[in-house]
Amino acid sequence: MATIEGVTIGVEGEKVACVSRGDIPSTAQNVIDAHGNYILPGIVDCHTHFGAFLPYEDDVVSETKAAAVGG
């Protein structure tokens, strides 16, 4: 079963630069509080159906892996 964790995501330009369980660096220029939301870097398709046939958390893991393999 998938595990959903709270993390800090660092972005430089338009790319994810780091994923950390730590605090937000004091050098951050902008901070977005996305608490309670799912952040799915790499998903380009704006039309998805996560959770339609499997529990949401499981579907996110399997579909993200499939997307990574497909490029």
Backbone as CSV, one residue per row, in Angstrom:
resi,resn,N_x,N_y,N_z,CA_x,CA_y,CA_z,C_x,C_y,C_z
1,MET,0.839,-1.179,0.000,0.000,0.000,0.000,0.886,1.246,0.000
2,ALA,0.454,2.262,-0.659,1.209,3.509,-0.768,1.198,4.271,0.547
3,THR,2.253,5.018,0.753,2.346,5.881,1.921,2.406,7.314,1.445
4,ILE,1.592,8.156,2.032,1.612,9.572,1.699,2.305,10.292,2.845
5,GLU,3.305,11.082,2.514,4.094,11.768,3.532,4.103,13.263,3.283
6,GLY,4.185,13.997,4.371,4.351,15.437,4.251,5.809,15.761,4.010
7,VAL,6.099,16.492,2.961,7.475,16.847,2.627,7.537,18.304,2.178
8,THR,8.756,18.795,2.095,9.032,20.108,1.517,9.611,19.868,0.133
9,ILE,9.076,20.554,-0.867,9.550,20.407,-2.242,10.229,21.705,-2.643
10,GLY,11.487,21.598,-3.045,12.234,22.764,-3.513,12.195,22.825,-5.026
11,VAL,11.896,23.993,-5.567,11.807,24.175,-7.017,12.758,25.287,-7.425
12,GLU,13.557,25.012,-8.451,14.428,26.024,-9.048,14.052,26.138,-10.512
13,GLY,13.690,27.334,-10.928,13.206,27.511,-12.293,11.887,26.783,-12.434
14,GLU,11.830,25.816,-13.329,10.624,25.018,-13.518,10.857,23.553,-13.184
15,LYS,11.914,23.266,-12.415,12.254,21.879,-12.100,12.283,21.649,-10.599
16,VAL,11.877,20.445,-10.207,11.987,20.051,-8.812,13.466,19.880,-8.500
17,ALA,13.964,20.627,-7.532,15.376,20.577,-7.184,15.636,19.647,-6.009
18,CYS,14.662,19.498,-5.101,14.845,18.605,-3.961,13.500,18.279,-3.326
19,VAL,13.481,17.161,-2.647,12.338,16.749,-1.837,12.919,16.400,-0.474
20,SER,12.394,17.028,0.569,12.988,16.877,1.882,11.911,16.786,2.962
21,ARG,12.247,16.099,4.042,11.353,16.083,5.197,11.648,17.252,6.132
22,GLY,12.623,18.068,5.749,13.047,19.188,6.582,12.193,20.427,6.391
23,ASP,12.611,21.482,7.048,11.905,22.760,6.965,12.249,23.490,5.672
24,ILE,11.500,24.535,5.422,11.726,25.376,4.254,12.981,26.209,4.500
25,PRO,13.929,26.218,3.562,15.143,27.020,3.749,14.806,28.504,3.882
26,SER,15.569,29.213,4.683,15.310,30.640,4.889,15.569,31.457,3.631
27,THR,16.226,30.858,2.637,16.508,31.567,1.389,15.377,31.475,0.378
28,ALA,14.303,30.774,0.717,13.184,30.611,-0.221,12.579,31.972,-0.544
29,GLN,12.382,32.241,-1.832,11.793,33.513,-2.253,10.269,33.468,-2.169
30,ASN,9.685,32.324,-2.475,8.238,32.160,-2.438,7.913,30.868,-1.712
31,VAL,6.855,30.883,-0.929,6.408,29.688,-0.224,4.928,29.499,-0.519
32,ILE,4.575,28.301,-0.954,3.180,27.954,-1.218,2.782,26.882,-0.220
33,ASP,1.760,27.132,0.562,1.277,26.138,1.519,0.315,25.214,0.788
34,ALA,0.777,24.012,0.464,-0.047,23.039,-0.257,-0.553,21.954,0.682
35,HIS,-0.549,22.231,1.990,-1.003,21.254,2.986,-2.410,20.762,2.632
36,GLY,-2.579,19.447,2.680,-3.874,18.852,2.373,-4.102,18.578,0.896
37,ASN,-3.107,18.861,0.069,-3.208,18.625,-1.373,-2.207,17.567,-1.795
38,TYR,-2.432,16.971,-2.943,-1.504,16.018,-3.517,-0.638,16.753,-4.528
39,ILE,0.670,16.624,-4.381,1.609,17.228,-5.319,2.213,16.083,-6.123
40,LEU,2.035,16.111,-7.415,2.463,15.008,-8.278,3.375,15.543,-9.385
41,PRO,4.639,15.810,-9.056,5.560,16.311,-10.084,5.664,15.341,-11.257
42,GLY,5.686,15.876,-12.434,5.873,15.045,-13.613,4.589,14.690,-14.341
43,ILE,3.459,14.892,-13.716,2.209,14.577,-14.416,1.908,15.726,-15.364
44,VAL,1.850,15.417,-16.631,1.612,16.420,-17.650,0.173,16.365,-18.135
45,ASP,-0.373,15.171,-18.241,-1.734,14.992,-18.723,-2.712,15.684,-17.780
46,CYS,-3.411,16.667,-18.271,-4.332,17.409,-17.412,-5.633,16.648,-17.189
47,HIS,-5.800,15.505,-17.821,-7.025,14.722,-17.687,-6.656,13.351,-17.124
48,THR,-6.793,13.194,-15.827,-6.459,11.938,-15.175,-7.636,11.453,-14.349
49,HIS,-7.629,10.186,-14.028,-8.712,9.587,-13.245,-8.153,8.778,-12.084
50,PHE,-7.224,9.356,-11.335,-6.688,8.646,-10.186,-7.825,8.319,-9.221
51,GLY,-7.813,7.095,-8.749,-8.816,6.674,-7.785,-10.108,6.181,-8.397
52,ALA,-10.153,6.076,-9.720,-11.389,5.623,-10.368,-11.622,4.132,-10.151
53,PHE,-10.554,3.332,-10.179,-10.711,1.882,-10.076,-9.981,1.272,-8.890
54,LEU,-9.039,1.998,-8.311,-8.275,1.552,-7.146,-8.350,2.658,-6.095
55,PRO,-7.992,2.354,-4.860,-7.897,3.439,-3.887,-6.945,4.521,-4.404
56,TYR,-7.265,5.756,-4.152,-6.516,6.885,-4.706,-5.010,6.743,-4.509
57,GLU,-4.588,6.474,-3.264,-3.167,6.400,-2.954,-2.464,5.308,-3.758
58,ASP,-3.105,4.151,-3.927,-2.512,3.058,-4.703,-2.438,3.419,-6.182
59,ASP,-3.473,4.057,-6.674,-3.525,4.435,-8.083,-2.446,5.469,-8.412
60,VAL,-2.212,6.420,-7.519,-1.186,7.433,-7.748,0.173,6.763,-7.905
61,VAL,0.476,5.787,-7.040,1.773,5.107,-7.108,1.910,4.331,-8.409
62,SER,0.917,3.519,-8.757,1.045,2.688,-9.951,1.039,3.532,-11.226
63,GLU,0.229,4.556,-11.287,0.165,5.377,-12.497,1.411,6.252,-12.651
64,THR,1.982,6.713,-11.528,3.205,7.494,-11.596,4.357,6.624,-12.095
65,LYS,4.438,5.379,-11.606,5.477,4.471,-12.087,5.297,4.194,-13.573
66,ALA,4.059,3.977,-14.010,3.795,3.707,-15.420,4.174,4.910,-16.285
67,ALA,3.876,6.114,-15.808,4.229,7.310,-16.559,5.739,7.471,-16.656
68,ALA,6.455,7.159,-15.589,7.923,7.262,-15.609,8.525,6.284,-16.609
69,VAL,7.980,5.080,-16.671,8.485,4.075,-17.624,8.190,4.514,-19.046
70,GLY,7.007,5.115,-19.254,6.611,5.546,-20.587,7.306,6.806,-21.049
71,GLY,7.970,7.497,-20.117,8.700,8.711,-20.486,7.814,9.895,-20.505
